[in-house]
Amino acid sequence: IMQIYRLLRSHPESRRAVISLFDPERDFDNIRRDIPCNNWLQFLIRDGRLNLHVVSRSMDVIWGSTINVFEWTVLQEIMATWLGIE
């Protein structure tokens, strides 16, 4: 998270502010029956606002979306506050 903050602080136009959430070495261990639904996050500053793109391979309406939308929007708000933007 701090690397993303530093990158966007020094290069607000960057498209490289990406966090990978999927680790094949850990997530393909033949023990788990599934892999993470959320694969990566990309933070983009456009028109003075922080956008957050979340790539998901799958998301169910009852369990996944309700908690994930909350988690990612809180993270987006924290980063925007740190950066001093909307």
Steps between C-alpha positions, in 0.01 A plus 500: 500500500780743587673426168177588318474821701861598423458419132182707461641783709802532271328401172124575521452401134646151552319189383740280695331524840397136506477251785491129417286303742548162334812300582515184285765342722275527804156486342558191281602270784255214418352532850260787444201433282496852363724795420441859616213677332672838497813488286640851487440867577595800288498855634471778242482875546289657229352852498613555859321193632627162613347207316542143617455211259457156655530194279308198624485159342175433684271671749177386656232750592433380854848451649767642270359827376366621832832481683730566203330823393533629855867396532611646168315829536648552848847434359429745216383768745808455718734530200314805365526668842873430518542643149280800578262440208135409450 
